[in-house]
Amino acid sequence: MRSLFVKILLWFLAVMAVAVLGFVFITSAAMSSTRGREHLWGRVLSFQTEEASHAFETGGRPALADFLERFHTGFRARGVLTDAGGRDLLSGEDRRELVRRAGERGRAFDFRPAVIAHQSDDGRYWFFVIVPLGRPGFSFILPQYLWIVAVVVLLSYVLALRLTSPLRRLEKAVERFGRGDFSARLKSQRRDEMGQLARSFDQMADRIQTLLDAERRLLLDISHELRSPLARLAVAVELARSGEDREAALNRIQKEADRLNALVGELLQVTRAEGDPASLRQEPFPLDELLRGLVDDCSVEAQARHCRIELTATEPAQVRGDPELLRRAIENVIRNAIRHAPAGTAVEVRLRKDAAVSVLVRDYGPGIPEEHLPRIFDPFYRVDTDRNRASGGVGLGLAIARRAIELHKGSIQARNANPGLLVEITIP
């Protein structure tokens, strides 16, 4: 029996059967415990015993026979009145076995004959009720009770179906996902544990699909980034071998080699940033001084592009983390702003301190289309689809910055400032 549906259904049916049998047993026991007057059935039998003995004492056997006939008509059960020794006062038969059983058990309920007994208060008479259906409890079960059983079975079936159907859908979704169909989702609207399990699966599937898509894009981008300089290197080597303008060919080889070296360095930096977070350095250092040093270092590049850097840091700000990793992250953001800043404009770098420390970098360039903003921190993502090198870089600077900030439990966001782009780095 491997089906959870069958197990749940049989379990509920077994519980129902135990409940019914318990009800019958307790009812039978209550009906048969007629020594005292605490039970309704005991009070009824006490009254019938008094009536039968009174009829025998006042009218003899004819009166007793008339009473027992009326009792049989009213209760659909046969009544027997005996004396204390067990002699049937109507037929004269020996009923001592019934009296013995009643005396041994304190009641005359037994699973052999279906008999209930009651002794008169003065001890002179025994009144026995012989139930024709064989069980005192079952004599009170009506055929209409089968409708209740049918309803309980139907409700158990519906409950078992409702409990197992989400698991079956989850099984099918997992099977589809395992075969490579990463669009498999449950989209459950349930609010119980089954619904939470379905939503957890959907979140896991979304995350895995995102990671796989990012991995495919990363592989494509890396292959593209490496193929271009390698192709140019091959052309430059051929030119150098032909002897035509060998100096220019060697310069081209040097340039492409430097570009490959820079690309590999940035890839290694991403790998280090994605490494073990536990190995991250944690030391306090002044972020305002780090920003001043960065602005001084980047000023030469800004002047070469005919723009300038303006720093606003009015108060000291102490943070805890890896100074070198944070320096590289903020430097990548500043250099990205310099590359897109129009000539004659300023790149604004501002330090803000409140509940957390924020570094805001703004340029006055063309900005970024809104649909590209959520992805500019992805590795190798470039807004210009033709992947030209007019703005420089290979699309790893902002990705490195995001990972470095996230390792410090911070956040980095970008939004259009109209004009220009504003990048906000928050460090707790």
C-alpha positions in Angstrom: 0.0 0.0 0.0 2.1 2.9 -1.3 -0.6 5.4 -2.1 -0.9 8.2 0.4 -4.5 8.8 -0.8 -5.5 5.1 0.1 -3.7 5.3 3.4 -5.5 8.5 4.5 -8.9 7.2 3.3 -8.5 3.9 5.1 -7.3 5.7 8.2 -10.4 7.8 8.4 -12.6 4.9 7.7 -10.9 2.9 10.5 -11.4 5.8 12.9 -15.0 6.0 11.9 -15.4 2.2 12.5 -13.8 2.4 15.9 -16.1 5.3 16.8 -19.2 3.4 15.8 -18.1 0.2 17.6 -17.3 2.3 20.7 -20.7 4.0 20.5 -22.4 0.6 20.3 -20.4 -1.0 23.1 -20.9 1.9 25.5 -24.6 2.0 24.6 -24.9 -1.7 25.2 -23.0 -1.5 28.5 -25.2 1.4 29.7 -28.4 -0.5 28.7 -27.2 -3.6 30.5 -26.0 -2.0 33.7 -29.5 -2.0 35.2 -28.7 -2.8 38.8 -29.1 0.8 39.8 -31.4 3.6 38.7 -28.8 5.9 37.4 -29.5 5.0 33.7 -32.7 5.7 31.8 -32.8 2.1 30.6 -32.3 0.9 34.1 -35.2 3.0 35.3 -37.4 1.6 32.5 -36.5 -2.0 33.4 -37.1 -1.3 37.1 -40.6 0.0 36.2 -41.3 -3.0 34.0 -40.1 -5.4 36.7 -42.5 -3.8 39.2 -45.4 -3.9 36.7 -44.7 -7.6 35.8 -44.5 -8.6 39.5 -47.6 -6.6 40.4 -49.5 -8.2 37.5 -48.5 -11.7 38.7 -49.3 -11.0 42.3 -52.7 -9.5 41.6 -53.9 -11.5 38.6 -51.8 -14.6 38.4 -50.5 -16.2 35.2 -53.2 -14.8 33.0 -52.5 -11.2 34.0 -48.7 -11.9 33.7 -49.2 -13.3 30.2 -51.3 -10.3 29.2 -48.6 -7.9 30.5 -45.8 -9.8 28.7 -47.8 -9.8 25.4 -48.2 -6.0 25.7 -44.5 -5.7 26.5 -43.6 -7.7 23.4 -45.9 -5.6 21.2 -44.5 -2.3 22.6 -40.8 -3.2 22.8 -40.4 -5.9 20.1 -38.6 -8.0 22.7 -39.6 -11.0 24.8 -40.0 -10.6 28.5 -39.5 -13.3 31.1 -40.4 -13.0 34.9 -38.9 -15.6 37.3 -38.7 -15.9 41.0 -35.5 -15.5 43.0 -34.5 -19.1 42.2 -34.9 -18.8 38.5 -38.2 -20.6 37.9 -40.3 -19.1 35.0 -43.5 -17.8 36.7 -45.4 -18.1 33.4 -44.3 -21.4 31.9 -42.6 -23.1 34.9 -39.3 -23.5 33.0 -36.0 -23.5 34.8 -34.2 -20.2 34.2 -31.5 -20.6 36.8 -28.7 -20.2 34.1 -29.9 -16.6 33.4 -30.0 -15.9 37.1 -26.5 -17.3 37.6 -25.1 -15.2 34.8 -26.7 -12.1 36.1 -25.3 -12.8 39.5 -21.8 -13.5 38.3 -21.5 -10.4 36.1 -23.6 -8.0 38.1 -25.6 -7.7 34.9 -27.0 -10.1 32.4 -25.4 -8.6 29.3 -23.5 -11.2 27.4 -22.4 -11.8 23.8 -23.9 -15.3 23.7 -27.7 -14.7 24.1 -28.7 -11.1 23.9 -30.3 -10.9 27.3 -30.8 -8.0 29.8 -31.8 -8.7 33.3 -33.1 -6.7 36.3 -33.9 -7.8 39.9 -36.8 -6.3 41.8 -35.9 -4.1 44.8 -37.1 -6.8 47.3 -35.1 -9.5 45.6 -38.1 -11.8 45.0 -38.2 -11.5 41.2 -36.0 -11.4 38.1 -37.2 -9.7 34.9 -35.3 -10.7 31.8 -35.5 -9.0 28.4 -34.5 -11.2 25.4 -33.5 -9.0 22.4 -34.4 -10.7 19.1 -31.6 -9.1 17.1 -28.9 -10.8 19.2 -27.1 -7.7 20.5 -28.7 -5.1 22.9 -26.7 -2.2 21.3 -27.5 -3.2 17.7 -31.2 -3.3 18.4 -31.2 0.5 18.5 -29.3 0.9 15.2 -31.7 2.0 12.5 -31.2 1.4 8.7 -31.1 5.1 8.2 -27.8 5.2 10.0 -26.3 3.8 6.8 -26.8 7.3 5.3 -24.6 8.7 8.0 -22.0 6.1 7.2 -22.2 7.0 3.5 -21.8 10.7 4.3 -18.8 10.0 6.5 -17.2 7.9 3.8 -17.8 10.6 1.2 -16.3 13.3 3.5 -13.3 11.1 4.2 -12.8 10.6 0.4 -13.0 14.4 -0.2 -10.6 15.1 2.6 -8.1 12.5 1.5 -8.3 13.9 -2.1 -7.8 17.4 -0.9 -4.7 16.4 1.1 -3.1 14.4 -1.6 -4.0 16.3 -4.8 -1.5 19.1 -4.1 1.2 16.5 -3.5 0.5 14.9 -6.8 0.7 18.2 -8.6 4.0 18.9 -6.8 5.3 15.5 -7.9 4.4 16.2 -11.5 6.0 19.7 -11.3 9.2 18.3 -9.8 9.3 15.6 -12.5 8.9 18.2 -15.2 11.5 20.4 -13.6 13.9 17.4 -13.4 13.5 16.7 -17.1 14.6 20.3 -17.9 11.3 22.1 -18.1 12.3 25.1 -15.9 8.9 26.8 -16.5 7.1 24.2 -14.3 5.3 26.1 -11.5 2.4 25.3 -9.1 1.0 28.8 -8.5 -1.0 27.5 -5.6 -3.6 29.8 -3.9 -3.9 27.7 -0.7 -2.9 29.3 2.6 -2.1 26.1 4.5 1.1 24.2 4.8 0.5 22.6 1.3 0.2 26.1 -0.2 3.4 27.2 1.6 5.2 24.2 0.2 4.0 25.0 -3.3 5.1 28.6 -3.0 8.5 27.5 -1.7 8.9 25.2 -4.7 8.0 28.1 -7.0 10.5 30.4 -5.4 13.2 27.7 -5.6 12.3 27.1 -9.3 12.5 30.9 -10.0 15.8 31.1 -8.3 17.3 28.1 -10.2 16.0 29.3 -13.5 17.5 32.8 -12.9 20.8 31.3 -11.9 20.8 29.0 -15.0 19.9 31.9 -17.3 22.6 34.0 -15.7 25.1 31.2 -16.1 24.2 30.7 -19.8 24.5 34.5 -20.4 27.8 34.6 -18.5 29.2 31.8 -20.6 28.1 33.5 -23.8 29.5 36.8 -22.7 32.8 35.4 -21.7 33.1 33.6 -25.0 32.3 36.8 -26.8 34.7 38.9 -24.7 37.5 36.4 -25.2 36.9 35.8 -28.9 37.2 39.4 -30.0 40.7 40.2 -28.6 41.9 36.7 -29.6 40.8 37.3 -33.2 42.5 40.7 -33.2 45.6 39.1 -31.8 45.6 36.5 -34.6 45.4 39.3 -37.2 48.2 41.2 -35.5 50.4 38.1 -35.4 49.8 37.6 -39.1 50.7 41.2 -39.8 53.8 40.9 -37.8 54.9 37.8 -39.7 54.3 39.4 -43.0 56.6 42.3 -42.0 54.2 45.0 -43.0 54.2 47.7 -40.3 55.6 45.3 -37.7 55.7 48.0 -35.0 52.0 48.7 -35.3 51.3 45.0 -35.3 53.4 44.6 -32.1 51.6 47.5 -30.5 48.2 45.9 -31.4 49.4 42.6 -29.9 50.4 44.4 -26.7 47.1 46.3 -26.5 45.1 43.1 -26.9 47.2 41.2 -24.4 46.7 44.0 -21.9 42.9 43.9 -22.6 42.9 40.1 -22.1 44.9 40.5 -18.9 42.5 43.2 -17.6 39.5 40.9 -18.4 41.0 37.9 -16.6 41.8 40.2 -13.6 38.3 41.4 -13.4 37.0 37.8 -13.7 39.3 36.8 -10.8 38.0 39.7 -8.8 34.4 38.6 -9.3 35.4 35.1 -8.3 37.0 36.4 -5.1 34.0 38.5 -4.4 31.8 35.4 -4.8 34.1 33.3 -2.6 33.7 32.4 1.1 32.1 35.3 2.9 33.6 34.1 6.2 37.1 35.0 4.9 36.0 38.7 4.5 38.2 41.1 6.5 36.3 43.0 9.2 38.1 46.0 10.5 36.9 49.6 11.3 38.2 52.3 9.0 37.2 55.9 8.0 35.1 55.9 4.8 35.5 59.6 4.3 39.3 59.3 4.1 38.9 56.4 1.6 36.6 58.6 -0.6 39.1 61.4 -0.6 41.9 59.1 -1.7 39.7 57.7 -4.4 38.7 61.1 -5.7 42.4 62.1 -5.9 43.2 58.9 -7.8 40.3 59.3 -10.3 40.9 63.0 -10.9 43.5 62.3 -13.5 41.1 60.2 -15.6 38.4 62.8 -15.2 40.7 65.5 -16.5 41.6 63.4 -19.5 37.9 63.2 -20.3 37.5 66.9 -19.7 35.3 66.6 -16.7 35.9 67.0 -12.9 35.0 65.2 -9.6 33.4 67.1 -6.8 33.4 65.5 -3.3 31.0 66.4 -0.5 32.0 64.8 2.8 31.4 67.2 5.7 31.7 64.7 8.6 33.7 61.6 9.4 32.1 58.3 8.8 33.5 55.1 10.4 32.4 51.7 8.9 33.5 48.1 9.5 34.6 45.8 6.7 37.2 45.1 4.1 38.8 48.5 3.0 40.3 47.1 -0.2 37.1 45.4 -1.3 35.0 48.5 -0.6 37.6 50.8 -2.3 37.4 48.7 -5.5 33.6 48.7 -5.4 33.3 52.5 -5.0 36.1 53.1 -7.5 34.3 51.0 -10.1 31.1 53.2 -9.6 33.1 56.4 -9.9 35.0 55.3 -13.0 31.8 54.2 -14.6 30.3 57.7 -13.9 33.5 59.3 -15.4 33.1 57.3 -18.6 29.6 58.6 -19.2 30.0 62.1 -18.0 29.9 64.7 -20.8 32.8 67.1 -21.2 32.6 70.2 -19.0 30.4 68.5 -16.4 31.1 67.3 -12.9 30.8 63.9 -11.3 29.4 64.4 -7.8 30.5 62.2 -5.0 28.6 62.8 -1.7 28.9 61.1 1.7 25.7 61.0 3.8 25.5 59.7 7.3 22.3 58.8 9.2 21.1 55.4 10.3 23.6 54.0 7.8 26.4 55.4 5.7 25.6 56.2 2.1 27.8 57.1 -0.8 26.0 58.8 -3.7 27.7 59.1 -7.1 26.0 61.1 -9.8 27.0 62.0 -13.4 25.2 64.3 -15.8 25.2 62.0 -18.8 22.4 60.6 -20.8 21.3 58.2 -18.1 20.0 54.7 -18.7 16.6 53.5 -20.1 14.3 52.4 -17.3 14.0 48.9 -18.6 17.8 48.4 -18.4 18.2 49.7 -14.8 17.5 46.4 -12.9 20.2 44.6 -14.9 23.1 47.0 -15.0 24.7 45.2 -12.0 24.7 41.9 -13.8 28.1 40.6 -15.1 28.9 41.6 -18.7 25.6 43.4 -19.1 25.9 46.4 -21.4 23.2 48.8 -22.4 24.6 49.2 -25.9 23.6 46.0 -27.6 26.3 46.3 -30.3 28.9 46.0 -27.4 31.1 48.8 -28.8 34.0 50.0 -26.7 33.3 53.7 -27.0 32.6 53.9 -23.3 35.3 51.3 -22.3 35.0 48.4 -19.9 33.6 44.9 -20.3 30.6 45.2 -18.1 32.1 43.8 -14.9 32.7 46.9 -12.8 29.2 47.4 -11.4 28.8 43.6 -11.0 31.9 43.6 -8.8 30.7 46.6 -6.9 27.3 45.0 -6.2 28.8 41.8 -4.9 31.3 43.6 -2.7 28.6 45.8 -1.1 26.3 42.7 -0.6 29.1 40.9 1.2 29.1 43.9 3.7 25.3 43.5 4.2 24.8 46.7 2.3 22.9 47.6 -0.9 23.5 49.4 -4.2 20.8 51.0 -6.3 20.8 53.1 -9.5 18.2 55.5 -10.7 17.9 58.2 -13.4 18.5 61.7 -12.0 17.3 63.5 -15.1 19.9 64.3 -16.3 22.4 61.7 -15.5 22.5 58.5 -13.4 22.6 58.4 -9.6 24.1 55.3 -7.9 23.5 55.0 -4.1 25.7 52.7 -2.0 24.4 52.0 1.5 26.7 50.4 4.1 25.3 49.6 7.6 
